[in-house]
Amino acid sequence: CTLCPRGTVCESGRIIGVKSGFWLEPGFWLNIEDHVFECDNAQSCQYNGTCSAGYVGVLCLLCDREGGYGASGNACQPCPARASNWAVLIVALLAMLSFLVYLVIAGKRAKNKDAVSMKILLNHLQVLSMLSAVGALWAEPFEGVLRASGVFSFFDMRLISTDCIVEFGFYYRFGFYVLIPLLTFIISTIVHFFIYLYFLIRKVKTKAEAKHAVI
């Protein structure tokens, strides 16, 4: 007699099933010992190695887009109405742009310490939010801090399911995520340019008005 293989359920010396949280490679019931693997997300794999609702693919790692599910953090959730998803995306982008404009304008004011403090705080919260993606087992109080700080991360896509918005395949979405830093840099540069241009025009106008008043 040997030990029951990891991830399987045994009874009367026979393997009768696969535990929840484990995935069985299709077509290998006869040689099950070498074809049972632990799922990265235990909730995605049901009893007997099948995928939970909303999950498909090897190790149940993918979301069932055809079934109306999209990625939300590390889980697959039913897609909300597309209109509401787009509304959240647009509001988030506008909020990010408004905050960026505030930081730039506040930073141009002489001896303004608020903008510097806000940048330091924002960087701190973003670093904390990235720790939540490591997958480590943090203490529950610290987990709460990480979840709360994730709201302040500009690159935290968990609030918006891009799978439910974009109908493109994996490689297109992967390219989109890779380009996010570049797009953010371009947008930031454009915002900085227009704000600099605004202050330059106002400065020239003020000098012209002062010169005219002297004359």
Salt bridges, closest charged atoms under 4 A:
GLU25 OE1 - HIS35 ND1 2.98
GLU38 OE1 - ARG6 NH2 2.40
GLU140 OE2 - ARG147 NH2 3.32
ASP156 OD1 - ARG158 NE 2.85
ASP163 OD1 - ARG173 NH1 2.71
GLU167 OE1 - ARG65 NH2 3.88
GLU167 OE2 - ARG82 NH2 2.43
